[in-house]
Structures are given as C-alpha cells and as structure tokens.
Amino acid sequence: MAEKSTYEISYRAFERGVATGPARAQRICQPGARWLRVHFDALHLAGKDSLVVEGAAGDTFVLQGDARNGRSFYTRGFAGACVTLRPRFRELSSRFEVDRIQVGTEALTAATSIVAAVGDICGTDCNLTAPLITSMSPAVLLALGDLAYENGSTTDFNTLYQPYYGPFKPYTKPSPGNHEYQTANASGYFDYFNGAGVFTGPAGDRDKGYYSFDQGDWHMVSLNSNISMTATSAQVTWLKADLAANTKPCTLAYWHHPRFTRANYDDHASVQELYKALQDAQADVILQGHDHNYQRYKKMTASGTIDAVNGLRSWVVGTGGRGFYATRSDTRRDAQQDNTYGVLKLTLTATGYSWEFLSESGGTYTDSGSDTCKKAVQTPDFGISVAPAALTVVQGGPGQTATVTLSSLNGFSASTGLSVTGLPAGVTASFSPVSVTPAAGGSATSTLTLTASGTATVGTAALTVTGTSGALSHSTPLSLTVNPAGGGGNQVLTSSAAPAAAIPDNNTTGVTSTINVAASQTITSVSVTVGITHTYQGDLEVALIGPDNTTVLLHNKTGGTTDNINTTYNITTRSNQALTAFNGKSTSGAWKLRVRDLGAKDTGTLNTWK
C-alpha cells in the first residue's frame, strides 16, 4: 500500500550564487498540507556552498558537496505546510531549481508504505505465497532473486512465474539470482522485466542489473551479487556515489547471496564490500535470499561483529516457493525457520520500520518487531546570515551597522560567540551582544558595527562573520568598502535612459540599452535604478555592463510569478552580484543594461534605467 492522502503539484523556485552574502531564502508553502517533500530538478553546489532545507517545525537537512550535482531528487518529508530553502552560496556557479512538491494531508507519522519481500520463488510452490502479497496490497514487491526455476529462461518466467507473480509485475523491483544467470547474461530475466531486447528498464541496465529508487522517506538499492563486487568494481563505486547523494533518513538494500547465513550455505564474503559501503552510509536494512529458509540476524557490521549502534539488520527470505534448506545453529541470529513458506511484510514510516513474517495458509510461524532508522534523529545545529551583505564606511566617519542573525536548526539553543575576520588595517568591529542564544526553532540577532579610522586602508575587503558554539562553527561573508575622507568618490554622476524597448521572449540575446558617460571619475560606489514591465520576474536576467565589459548581474531569474521590476540596486539593496566590482574603475565610456527573458510565454518592456 502506497502512502495515504498524498498528492503531487508543480512548483517553480530557483536561485543562483551571488558574489557577496548568502542568496535569498525562498519559502515554499501549500495551504492545508501536513507535510511536504521538495523535488529538485537541478542542483549544483560549488566549493563549500550549501543549501539548508528547513521544515516548519525547525527540522532541517543540509545539502553540501558535489554528490548530488546533476541529479534530480526528492528530499525527505518535512512536517508542516511550509519548507524554507536557505542557500549559503558564495560561488557564482551554485544554483538550484525546484519543479514540484509532494504534499501530505495526513500527519507525517501516518505516511506509511507497505513493502513485500521474498526470494527463491517459483519452483513448484509459489502459488502458496502469491496470495499473501495480494492480501497485503504492497506499494512495492522486492523480488530477491531466483525467481523462475530452473534457469530463469523466458519459458521459465512465462510458464512458472507469470501465472502467480505476473499480477505484481507493475510494482515489482527485482534483483537477479544465480539461477537467472544459468541463462546466458540473464537474458530471460531482463527480457521479462525490461522487455525483449530492451537494454534498460525496471530491472536496471542489462550489463549491470543494479539500480536504486525512493519509496516515501526510504531510499532503496537493488544490487547484483552475480557480478564483480570488489572494492574497486563499477558496482561498488556506483553504490558509494548513490548513497552519498541520498537525502532520505532511511535506507534499505537487497540482493540474492546473503552476507550471513548458516544453512545449506555459509557466509558469502564476496558481498562484504556491498555491505561495508552500506554500513559506512548508515543504512538500516539488508534483505537477501539464496538459502531456502527464513533467517533474521542481529545488527552486525560487514566483518560479522554484532554492533547494535553501527550494524545493519539483515534477513534471508528464501521462502517464496522452492524446497526448503535446513538451518544450522547460529548465535548471531534472532529468528529462523525452515519449514514454512511465506513473505516478509515491511511497514515503512518516515523514521523507522516494522516487520512481520506472513506464513502460507495454515502456517503458524510468525516473527515481528520494529526499529528506528539511524538518520531519523536530527543533530542540533545553527545557520548564520548577515544583512545587508555589503557595507561602506568612510575614513574617520561614523560606524556602519549590519544585523547578524543566528537561526536554530533541529532544536539548537546554545550560546554562540560571534567574530569577524579579514578587517582592513584601521577598521575596528564590535558586536552587540558579542554572543547570542537562539530559542529552539527560533533565531537571535546581534548588531555588528564597523568603524574606519582616519588612516584606514581604502578599498574593498572580503570579511567573514563566524558563529562558534563548542565544536560547531559556521560562517557567512560580508563585503566592506572603505572610502577616503573628503573628495575621492563623493561626487555623484547621474545618467539615465528611457528606451521603452520590447524584451524578446525566451531569447538569449535579449535587449541592450546604452548610456554614454563622458566624465572621467574613479568609482567608489554604483547605484542602478531599473524600470521593467514584465509578467514573470522568474524569467528575467538583468545585467549592468561597464565600459571595460565588467558585468554584474542585478537580477537572476528570481521572484517567480511576481510582476515587473522597479528596483534600485545599490550597497544596501543587494543585487544578485556585487556592484562593488566597479569600484576603482573609471566612469567614462559606454554603460549598458542588458535584459534577457530566458523562459517561455511571458513578455515585457525595458522602460527606463539610470
């Protein structure tokens, strides 16, 4: 059974990196929602940039590093009707795009999925286990290999498997067993699930047979224990990358040959590297077949050490319908039986799982329990930001202030000290207060004052504002410009244009208006006022281009469905990139404003700019 009371809607949100300060936060809300999942159609994080996804209840997930670059994916579920995306971008190439959200109308705790799992299925008695799957109506059937005896041929699948397990094919996620490979290249298996001769499909690529997918707040990985599984193999390399990109709090993996078993077979050391990669990624559950019996093992590490904290719970579920193999004594096990066909039923939640072995009709064996996922518990943390993201002070002049905001993540509520580095010679900084303590789920602020002495170094400096609480430390950038006292940048030159030019729709050339400035002065600050009529801000890119072709993005496809842009961009009203890029250059020459509409349908006009 899939998650109840869940639906999906389209949604547009995007942001790019900026030269100074964090990119603007974006809030996604759906009235009446009890929880949301956000789908990223595109994500690129450069350098140390990160993106914090924060739920209405204060729970967060931090996207960082390049593991998810170029992938599309859903986040975990966040309780409440809103999710806030807080970019910590310093690199201009960092960006994200959201194209849809999943919405739940019941509590996140009620968002359960039923999953069935069984292997070693259609020998002679899979007619005894198929009714169990029908009765539980699972969202997914995990088929753990050796599905159609004796050889996994097309004939075996069509005559033995299809009559009983064929009805479950639309939601079956298979993994191949050794009997599938008794037909060359497991061609019968791939033909059945992917289509005759089709290279890729529900069973993965024919030359791999491994793949992954998400079910609710669970990440699931189907692996192939019939091909190379060494530490440097393509499969293990892919697995590590797949797990690094995972955003879900719970992870389950499955394949055919069991790492741990005591029955007809003994432990399979050949799959240890798969197990180790999952252990390192804090996965939770492993399901296997091959031995024709039911065995549930204690939580163990890849090496076989019982470890309730770092270990994974693993099962052998080889009870789908092939003759039984007797189990042997094993103190590492918590449960076993070798005389009853049946299917493992998993009920998955956003934070954990419960299991129940369902026996064939007339069978009496049962095994059940529940557990919590390793990553379900969120670690308290904080985020830090500063506004405005750029300040200008004058030698010997009054101090200028910025507000530093510390936001609680995952219930963080500890005292946090504030500091700033990168100050030019002659500039002093003070915080009031010097440390802050946000309430759990709330925020706290401090005022940062920067003052330049009469001999302070003139120019622009990149400062770093840092919050430190115990072992936790996070930073945010702040740009500071020091202007000379008296002249040197105090003269204001103003030029304007009223082009009334149409902006071509969905066109990378766009429209460009030029203002020629004859006076030659050294620039200490630039202010740009733009008047644009347009029915979708999110389509627009607006750039100021200086006489030497220095280019600064004033607006970069933000604002979504908001109409028009009538804005003044300066050091206090932040542009997408830093206008301080023009400081120290000459005013003389041709200044250009370029406006591009990079999305379809909506149109507009560049009316005025100065």
C-alpha positions as CSV (number, residue, x, y, z in Angstrom):
1,M,0.0,0.0,0.0
2,A,1.4,3.4,-1.0
3,E,1.4,6.4,1.3
4,K,-2.2,7.6,2.0
5,S,-3.6,11.1,1.3
6,T,-0.6,12.2,-0.8
7,Y,-0.5,14.2,-4.0
8,E,2.0,16.0,-6.2
9,I,1.8,19.5,-7.7
10,S,4.1,21.6,-9.9
11,Y,6.0,24.4,-8.3
12,R,8.8,26.8,-9.5
13,A,11.6,28.0,-7.4
14,F,15.2,28.7,-8.2
15,E,18.3,30.7,-7.1
16,R,21.9,31.2,-8.2
17,G,25.0,32.1,-6.3
18,V,26.0,35.7,-5.6
19,A,29.3,37.5,-5.2
20,T,28.6,38.7,-1.7
21,G,26.4,37.4,1.1
22,P,24.0,34.5,1.0
23,A,21.5,34.2,-1.8
24,R,18.0,34.9,-0.7
25,A,15.9,32.4,1.2
26,Q,12.8,31.0,-0.5
27,R,9.7,29.7,1.2
28,I,7.5,27.0,-0.3
29,C,4.0,26.6,1.2
30,Q,0.9,24.6,0.4
31,P,-2.2,25.5,2.5
32,G,-3.6,22.5,4.3
33,A,-0.5,20.4,4.0
34,R,0.6,18.3,6.9
35,W,4.0,17.6,5.4
36,L,6.0,18.5,2.2
37,R,8.7,16.9,0.1
38,V,10.6,19.1,-2.3
39,H,11.8,17.9,-5.7
40,F,15.0,19.4,-7.1
41,D,15.0,19.2,-10.8
42,A,18.6,20.6,-10.8
43,L,21.2,21.3,-8.2
44,H,24.8,22.4,-8.5
45,L,26.9,23.2,-5.4
46,A,30.4,24.5,-5.9
47,G,33.2,24.8,-3.4
48,K,32.0,24.9,0.2
49,D,28.5,26.2,-0.7
50,S,25.5,24.5,0.8
51,L,21.7,24.7,0.8
52,V,19.7,24.2,4.0
53,V,16.2,22.8,3.6
54,E,14.2,23.7,6.7
55,G,10.7,22.5,7.7
56,A,8.1,24.5,9.6
57,A,8.9,22.6,12.8
58,G,12.5,23.5,12.6
59,D,13.9,20.2,11.3
60,T,16.5,20.6,8.6
61,F,18.6,18.8,6.0
62,V,21.8,20.4,4.7
63,L,22.8,19.7,1.1
64,Q,26.5,20.2,0.6
65,G,29.3,18.9,-1.6
66,D,29.0,17.7,-5.2
67,A,27.5,14.3,-4.7
68,R,24.0,15.5,-5.8
69,N,25.2,17.8,-8.7
70,G,23.4,16.9,-11.9
71,R,20.8,14.7,-10.2
72,S,17.1,15.2,-9.7
73,F,15.6,14.0,-6.5
74,Y,13.1,14.4,-3.7
75,T,14.0,15.5,-0.2
76,R,12.8,13.7,2.9
77,G,9.4,14.7,4.2
78,F,9.2,17.9,6.4
79,A,6.3,18.2,8.8
80,G,4.1,21.3,8.3
81,A,2.7,23.4,5.5
82,C,5.9,25.2,4.5
83,V,9.5,24.5,3.7
84,T,12.2,27.2,3.6
85,L,15.3,26.9,1.3
86,R,18.3,28.8,2.7
87,P,21.2,29.0,0.2
88,R,24.7,29.5,1.6
89,F,26.2,30.4,-1.8
90,R,29.4,32.3,-2.4
91,E,30.2,30.7,-5.8
92,L,28.5,32.1,-8.8
93,S,28.0,28.7,-10.3
94,S,26.0,27.4,-7.4
95,R,22.3,27.1,-8.1
96,F,19.1,25.1,-7.6
97,E,15.8,24.6,-9.3
98,V,12.6,23.2,-7.8
99,D,9.9,22.0,-10.2
100,R,7.4,20.2,-7.9
101,I,6.5,19.2,-4.4
102,Q,4.8,16.2,-2.8
103,V,2.0,17.1,-0.3
104,G,0.6,15.0,2.5
105,T,-2.8,15.8,4.1
106,E,-2.3,13.4,7.0
107,A,0.4,13.6,9.6
108,L,3.9,12.6,8.5
109,T,3.8,9.8,11.1
110,A,0.8,8.4,9.2
111,A,2.7,8.4,5.9
112,T,3.4,4.6,5.8
113,S,4.2,2.4,2.9
114,I,3.8,-1.4,2.8
115,V,6.6,-3.4,1.1
116,A,6.7,-7.1,0.5
117,A,10.0,-9.0,0.1
118,V,10.7,-12.6,-0.8
119,G,13.1,-14.6,-2.9
120,D,13.6,-18.2,-4.3
121,I,10.1,-18.0,-5.6
122,C,8.7,-20.1,-8.4
123,G,10.0,-23.6,-8.1
124,T,6.8,-25.6,-7.5
125,D,5.0,-23.8,-4.7
126,C,4.9,-20.1,-5.4
127,N,1.1,-20.5,-5.6
128,L,1.2,-20.7,-1.8
129,T,2.9,-17.3,-1.3
130,A,1.3,-15.2,-4.1
131,P,-2.0,-14.9,-2.1
132,L,-0.1,-13.3,0.8
133,I,1.1,-10.5,-1.5
134,T,-2.3,-10.0,-2.9
135,S,-3.7,-9.6,0.6
136,M,-1.2,-7.0,1.8
137,S,-1.6,-4.8,-1.3
138,P,2.1,-3.5,-1.1
139,A,3.4,-0.4,-2.8
140,V,6.5,-2.4,-3.8
141,L,7.4,-6.1,-4.1
142,L,11.2,-6.7,-3.7
143,A,12.0,-9.9,-5.5
144,L,15.2,-11.2,-4.0
145,G,16.5,-13.4,-6.9
146,D,16.0,-17.0,-8.2
147,L,12.5,-16.0,-9.3
148,A,11.8,-18.6,-12.0
149,Y,13.4,-22.1,-11.7
150,E,15.4,-23.9,-13.0
151,N,17.2,-21.5,-15.3
152,G,15.4,-18.2,-15.4
153,S,14.7,-18.6,-19.0
154,T,11.9,-16.9,-20.9
155,T,10.0,-20.2,-20.8
156,D,10.5,-20.5,-17.0
157,F,9.3,-16.9,-16.4
158,N,6.3,-17.3,-18.7
159,T,5.1,-20.8,-17.5
160,L,6.1,-20.7,-13.8
161,Y,6.4,-17.2,-12.6
162,Q,3.9,-15.3,-14.7
163,P,0.8,-17.2,-13.7
164,Y,1.2,-16.4,-10.0
165,Y,3.5,-13.4,-9.7
166,G,2.7,-11.8,-13.0
167,P,-0.1,-9.7,-11.5
168,F,2.5,-8.0,-9.2
169,K,4.9,-7.1,-12.1
170,P,3.8,-3.4,-12.3
171,Y,5.2,-2.8,-8.8
172,T,8.0,-5.4,-8.6
173,K,11.5,-4.2,-8.1
174,P,13.7,-7.3,-8.8
175,S,17.2,-8.4,-8.1
176,P,18.7,-11.3,-10.1
177,G,19.8,-14.6,-8.5
178,N,22.3,-17.2,-9.7
179,H,19.6,-19.2,-11.4
180,E,18.7,-16.2,-13.6
181,Y,22.3,-16.4,-14.8
182,Q,22.0,-20.0,-15.8
183,T,20.5,-18.5,-18.9
184,A,23.3,-16.5,-20.7
185,N,23.6,-13.0,-19.4
186,A,20.3,-13.5,-17.5
187,S,18.5,-12.6,-20.8
188,G,15.3,-14.3,-19.7
189,Y,15.2,-12.2,-16.6
190,F,15.9,-8.9,-18.4
191,D,13.5,-9.7,-21.2
192,Y,10.7,-10.4,-18.8
193,F,11.1,-7.2,-16.7
194,N,12.6,-4.8,-19.2
195,G,11.0,-6.1,-22.5
196,A,12.5,-8.4,-25.1
197,G,15.9,-7.0,-26.1
198,V,15.3,-3.7,-24.3
199,F,18.6,-2.5,-22.6
200,T,17.2,-0.7,-19.6
201,G,14.0,-0.8,-17.6
202,P,12.6,-1.9,-14.2
203,A,15.5,-4.4,-13.7
204,G,18.2,-1.9,-14.5
205,D,20.7,-1.9,-17.4
206,R,21.4,-5.4,-18.8
207,D,25.1,-5.1,-18.2
208,K,24.6,-4.0,-14.6
209,G,21.4,-5.3,-13.0
210,Y,21.7,-2.8,-10.1
211,Y,19.7,0.4,-9.6
212,S,18.1,2.5,-6.9
213,F,14.8,4.2,-6.2
214,D,12.9,6.0,-3.4
215,Q,9.8,4.9,-1.6
216,G,8.4,7.6,0.7
217,D,11.2,8.6,3.1
218,W,13.2,5.4,2.3
219,H,16.0,5.0,-0.3
220,M,16.1,1.5,-1.7
221,V,19.0,-0.1,-3.6
222,S,18.8,-3.2,-5.7
223,L,22.2,-4.8,-6.2
224,N,23.6,-7.7,-8.2
225,S,25.5,-10.3,-6.3
226,N,26.3,-12.3,-9.5
227,I,28.9,-9.8,-10.9
228,S,32.0,-8.1,-9.6
229,M,31.7,-6.7,-6.1
230,T,35.3,-5.8,-5.3
231,A,36.2,-2.5,-3.6
232,T,37.2,-1.0,-7.0
233,S,34.4,-2.6,-9.1
234,A,32.0,-0.5,-11.1
235,Q,29.1,-1.7,-8.9
236,V,30.7,-0.7,-5.5
237,T,31.9,2.6,-7.0
238,W,28.3,3.4,-8.2
239,L,26.9,2.3,-4.9
240,K,29.1,4.7,-2.9
241,A,28.1,7.6,-5.1
242,D,24.4,6.7,-5.0
243,L,24.5,6.6,-1.2
244,A,26.4,9.9,-1.0
245,A,23.6,11.5,-3.0
246,N,20.8,10.0,-0.8
247,T,18.6,12.6,1.0
248,K,16.3,10.1,2.8
249,P,16.6,9.3,6.5
250,C,16.2,5.5,6.0
251,T,18.0,3.1,3.6
252,L,17.3,-0.5,2.6
253,A,19.4,-2.6,0.2
254,Y,18.7,-6.1,-1.2
255,W,20.4,-8.7,-3.4
256,H,20.5,-12.5,-3.7
257,H,23.6,-14.1,-1.9
258,P,23.5,-13.5,1.9
259,R,26.4,-12.0,3.7
260,F,25.5,-14.0,6.8
261,T,23.8,-17.4,6.7
262,R,24.0,-20.8,8.4
263,A,22.0,-23.4,6.5
264,N,22.7,-25.1,3.1
265,Y,25.3,-22.3,2.6
266,D,27.7,-20.4,4.8
267,D,28.5,-16.7,4.9
268,H,29.3,-15.1,1.5
269,A,32.4,-13.0,1.9
270,S,32.1,-11.9,-1.8
271,V,29.4,-9.4,-0.9
272,Q,31.3,-7.8,2.0
273,E,32.2,-4.6,0.1
274,L,28.5,-4.0,-0.7
275,Y,27.7,-4.4,3.0
276,K,30.6,-2.2,4.0
277,A,29.6,0.7,1.7
278,L,26.1,0.5,3.2
279,Q,27.4,0.4,6.8
280,D,29.6,3.5,6.1
281,A,26.5,5.3,4.8
282,Q,24.5,4.4,7.9
283,A,22.0,2.2,6.1
284,D,19.4,0.3,8.1
285,V,18.2,-2.9,6.4
286,I,19.6,-5.6,4.1
287,L,17.4,-8.3,2.5
288,Q,18.7,-11.5,0.7
289,G,17.6,-14.9,-0.5
290,H,19.5,-17.9,-1.8
291,D,19.2,-20.1,1.3
292,H,15.6,-21.6,1.1
293,N,14.5,-20.6,4.6
294,Y,13.9,-17.6,6.8
295,Q,16.6,-16.1,9.0
296,R,16.8,-12.8,10.8
297,Y,20.2,-11.7,12.0
298,K,21.2,-9.3,14.8
299,K,22.6,-6.0,13.8
300,M,26.1,-6.7,12.5
301,T,29.0,-4.9,10.8
302,A,30.3,-6.1,7.4
303,S,33.0,-8.1,9.2
304,G,30.5,-10.0,11.3
305,T,30.8,-8.1,14.6
306,I,27.5,-7.8,16.5
307,D,27.0,-4.0,16.8
308,A,23.7,-2.5,17.9
309,V,24.8,1.0,17.0
310,N,26.7,0.8,13.7
311,G,25.5,-2.6,12.4
312,L,22.7,-3.4,9.9
313,R,19.8,-5.7,10.5
314,S,19.8,-8.4,7.7
315,W,17.3,-11.1,6.6
316,V,17.4,-14.2,4.5
317,V,13.9,-14.6,3.0
318,G,14.2,-17.6,0.7
319,T,10.7,-18.8,1.4
320,G,8.9,-17.9,-1.9
321,G,8.2,-21.4,-3.1
322,R,11.3,-23.6,-3.6
323,G,12.1,-26.7,-1.5
324,F,13.5,-25.9,2.0
325,Y,17.1,-26.0,3.2
326,A,17.6,-26.9,6.9
327,T,19.1,-24.2,9.1
328,R,22.0,-24.8,11.4
329,S,22.7,-23.3,14.8
330,D,24.0,-19.7,14.8
331,T,24.2,-17.4,17.8
332,R,24.2,-14.4,15.6
333,R,20.6,-14.9,14.7
334,D,17.4,-13.7,16.4
335,A,15.0,-15.8,14.5
336,Q,14.8,-18.7,11.9
337,Q,12.6,-21.4,10.4
338,D,12.9,-23.8,7.6
339,N,9.6,-25.5,7.1
340,T,7.0,-22.7,6.2
341,Y,6.7,-20.7,3.0
342,G,5.9,-17.1,3.5
343,V,6.6,-13.4,2.7
344,L,8.3,-10.6,4.8
345,K,5.9,-7.6,5.2
346,L,7.6,-4.3,6.0
347,T,5.7,-1.2,7.1
348,L,7.9,1.8,6.4
349,T,7.5,5.2,8.1
350,A,9.4,8.5,7.9
351,T,11.5,7.5,10.9
352,G,11.6,3.7,11.0
353,Y,10.0,0.4,10.2
354,S,8.2,-2.7,11.5
355,W,8.4,-6.2,10.1
356,E,6.1,-9.3,10.1
357,F,6.6,-12.7,8.5
358,L,3.4,-13.8,6.9
359,S,3.1,-17.6,6.7
360,E,1.3,-19.5,4.0
361,S,-2.3,-20.5,4.6
362,G,-2.3,-22.9,7.5
363,G,1.2,-21.9,8.7
364,T,1.7,-20.8,12.3
365,Y,5.2,-19.4,12.3
366,T,5.5,-15.7,13.0
367,D,8.3,-13.2,13.5
368,S,7.7,-9.4,14.1
369,G,9.3,-6.3,15.5
370,S,10.1,-2.7,14.8
371,D,13.1,-0.3,14.8
372,T,14.1,3.3,14.2
373,C,16.3,4.5,11.3
374,K,19.8,5.7,12.1
375,K,19.4,9.0,10.4
376,A,16.0,9.7,11.7
377,V,17.4,11.7,14.7
378,Q,18.4,15.1,13.6
379,T,21.5,16.8,15.2
380,P,21.0,20.3,16.6
381,D,22.8,22.9,14.5
382,F,22.5,26.6,13.5
383,G,22.7,28.8,10.5
384,I,24.2,32.3,10.3
385,S,23.4,35.2,7.9
386,V,24.2,38.9,7.8
387,A,22.2,41.8,6.3
388,P,23.0,43.9,4.4
389,A,25.6,41.8,2.8
390,A,27.8,44.8,1.9
391,L,28.7,47.9,3.9
392,T,30.6,51.1,3.0
393,V,32.4,53.2,5.6
394,V,34.4,56.5,5.2
395,Q,37.8,57.2,6.8
396,G,37.2,58.9,10.1
397,G,33.4,58.8,9.6
398,P,30.6,57.2,11.7
399,G,30.4,53.5,12.1
400,Q,28.0,51.5,9.9
401,T,26.0,48.5,11.1
402,A,24.8,45.2,9.9
403,T,22.5,42.7,11.6
404,V,23.8,39.2,12.2
405,T,21.1,36.5,12.5
406,L,21.6,33.1,14.1
407,S,18.9,30.6,13.3
408,S,18.2,27.5,15.3
409,L,18.2,24.2,13.4
410,N,16.9,20.9,14.8
411,G,16.2,22.4,18.3
412,F,19.6,24.1,18.7
413,S,19.6,26.5,21.7
414,A,23.2,27.1,22.9
415,S,25.2,30.2,23.4
416,T,27.1,31.1,20.3
417,G,30.1,33.5,20.1
418,L,30.5,35.9,17.2
419,S,33.6,37.1,15.5
420,V,34.7,38.7,12.2
421,T,38.0,38.3,10.3
422,G,39.5,40.0,7.2
423,L,39.3,43.6,8.5
424,P,41.5,46.1,6.6
425,A,44.1,48.0,8.7
426,G,42.5,50.8,10.6
427,V,39.0,49.2,10.7
428,T,37.5,48.0,14.0
429,A,34.5,45.8,14.7
430,S,32.2,45.3,17.6
431,F,29.2,43.0,18.3
432,S,26.3,43.9,20.5
433,P,25.8,41.4,22.1
434,V,29.0,39.5,21.4
435,S,27.3,36.2,21.9
436,V,23.7,35.1,21.3
437,T,21.5,32.2,22.2
438,P,18.5,31.4,19.9
439,A,15.4,29.7,21.2
440,A,14.9,26.2,19.9
441,G,13.3,26.6,16.5
442,G,13.8,30.4,16.6
443,S,16.5,33.0,16.0
444,A,18.6,35.6,17.7
445,T,20.3,38.7,16.4
446,S,23.4,40.8,17.1
447,T,24.4,44.2,15.7
448,L,27.8,44.4,14.1
449,T,29.3,47.9,13.9
450,L,32.3,48.6,11.6
451,T,34.3,51.9,12.0
452,A,37.2,53.2,9.9
453,S,39.9,55.4,11.4
454,G,41.2,58.4,9.5
455,T,44.1,56.3,8.2
456,A,42.2,53.1,7.4
457,T,43.2,51.3,4.2
458,V,41.0,52.4,1.3
459,G,39.4,49.8,-0.9
460,T,37.1,46.8,-0.8
461,A,37.7,43.8,1.5
462,A,36.0,40.4,1.9
463,L,35.2,39.8,5.6
464,T,34.0,36.6,7.2
465,V,31.5,36.7,10.1
466,T,31.6,33.5,12.1
467,G,29.5,31.9,14.9
468,T,31.1,29.3,17.2
469,S,29.4,27.1,19.7
470,G,31.5,24.3,21.0
471,A,32.5,22.1,18.1
472,L,30.0,23.8,15.8
473,S,31.2,26.7,13.6
474,H,29.5,28.4,10.6
475,S,30.4,31.5,8.6
476,T,28.9,33.9,6.2
477,P,30.6,36.6,4.0
478,L,30.3,40.4,4.3
479,S,31.8,42.9,1.8
480,L,33.3,46.1,3.2
481,T,34.3,49.2,1.2
482,V,36.4,51.9,2.8
483,N,36.2,55.3,1.0
484,P,38.6,58.1,1.6
485,A,37.6,61.1,3.6
486,G,36.7,64.4,1.8
487,G,36.7,64.0,-2.0
488,G,37.7,60.8,-3.7
489,G,34.3,59.4,-4.7
490,N,32.0,62.0,-3.1
491,Q,30.9,63.5,-6.5
492,V,27.7,61.9,-7.8
493,L,27.3,61.5,-11.6
494,T,23.8,60.6,-12.8
495,S,22.8,59.5,-16.3
496,S,19.5,58.0,-17.5
497,A,17.8,56.4,-20.5
498,A,14.1,55.6,-21.4
499,P,14.5,53.0,-24.2
500,A,10.9,51.6,-24.0
501,A,12.3,48.5,-25.7
502,A,10.5,45.2,-26.0
503,I,12.2,42.3,-24.3
504,P,12.2,39.3,-26.7
505,D,10.5,36.2,-25.2
506,N,12.7,33.2,-24.4
507,N,15.7,34.7,-26.2
508,T,19.3,34.5,-25.1
509,T,20.3,37.8,-26.9
510,G,17.7,39.9,-25.1
511,V,17.6,43.7,-25.4
512,T,20.5,46.1,-24.5
513,S,20.3,49.8,-23.8
514,T,23.4,52.1,-23.7
515,I,24.2,55.2,-21.8
516,N,27.4,57.1,-22.7
517,V,29.2,58.8,-19.8
518,A,31.7,61.5,-20.8
519,A,33.0,62.5,-17.3
520,S,36.0,60.5,-16.0
521,Q,36.0,59.9,-12.3
522,T,37.2,57.0,-10.1
523,I,34.2,54.9,-9.0
524,T,33.7,54.3,-5.2
525,S,30.1,53.1,-5.5
526,V,27.4,52.4,-8.2
527,S,23.6,52.6,-7.9
528,V,21.3,51.4,-10.7
529,T,17.5,52.1,-10.9
530,V,15.6,49.8,-13.2
531,G,12.0,50.1,-14.5
532,I,10.8,46.9,-16.3
533,T,7.3,45.8,-17.1
534,H,7.0,42.0,-17.3
535,T,4.5,39.4,-16.1
536,Y,7.0,36.9,-14.7
537,Q,10.1,38.0,-12.8
538,G,11.4,34.5,-12.7
539,D,12.1,34.5,-16.4
540,L,14.4,37.6,-16.3
541,E,18.1,38.2,-16.2
542,V,19.2,41.8,-15.8
543,A,22.9,42.8,-16.1
544,L,24.9,46.0,-15.9
545,I,27.9,46.1,-18.2
546,G,30.7,48.7,-17.6
547,P,32.8,50.4,-20.3
548,D,35.6,47.7,-19.7
549,N,33.0,44.9,-20.1
550,T,32.9,44.2,-16.3
551,T,29.5,42.6,-15.9
552,V,27.3,42.4,-12.8
553,L,24.0,40.5,-12.6
554,L,21.4,42.7,-10.9
555,H,18.6,40.2,-11.2
556,N,19.0,36.5,-12.0
557,K,15.7,34.7,-12.6
558,T,14.3,35.1,-9.1
559,G,10.9,36.3,-7.9
560,G,8.9,33.6,-9.6
561,T,5.4,34.8,-10.8
562,T,5.8,38.3,-9.4
563,D,5.1,41.1,-12.0
564,N,7.6,43.8,-13.0
565,I,10.9,45.0,-11.7
566,N,11.0,48.6,-10.3
567,T,14.1,48.4,-8.1
568,T,17.1,50.4,-7.1
569,Y,20.2,48.3,-6.8
570,N,23.0,49.6,-4.5
571,I,25.1,48.6,-1.5
572,T,22.0,48.3,0.8
573,T,19.5,46.9,-1.7
574,R,21.5,43.9,-2.8
575,S,21.9,42.9,-6.4
576,N,22.4,39.3,-7.5
577,Q,26.1,40.1,-7.7
578,A,28.3,42.8,-6.1
579,L,28.2,46.3,-7.6
580,T,31.5,46.8,-5.8
581,A,33.0,45.0,-8.8
582,F,33.1,48.5,-10.5
583,N,34.9,50.2,-7.6
584,G,38.2,51.7,-8.6
585,K,37.3,51.8,-12.3
586,S,36.7,54.8,-14.5
587,T,33.2,56.2,-15.1
588,S,34.0,57.2,-18.7
589,G,32.6,55.2,-21.6
590,A,29.6,53.2,-22.7
591,W,27.5,51.7,-19.9
592,K,25.0,49.0,-20.9
593,L,21.9,47.5,-19.3
594,R,21.1,44.0,-20.8
595,V,17.8,42.3,-20.1
596,R,17.2,38.7,-21.2
597,D,13.9,36.7,-21.0
598,L,15.1,33.1,-20.5
599,G,11.7,31.5,-20.1
600,A,8.8,30.9,-22.5
601,K,5.3,32.6,-22.6
602,D,5.6,35.9,-20.6
603,T,6.7,39.1,-22.2
604,G,7.6,42.7,-21.2
605,T,9.4,46.0,-21.8
606,L,12.5,47.7,-20.6
607,N,11.1,51.1,-19.8
608,T,13.7,53.2,-18.0
609,W,17.1,52.9,-16.2
610,K,19.6,55.2,-14.7
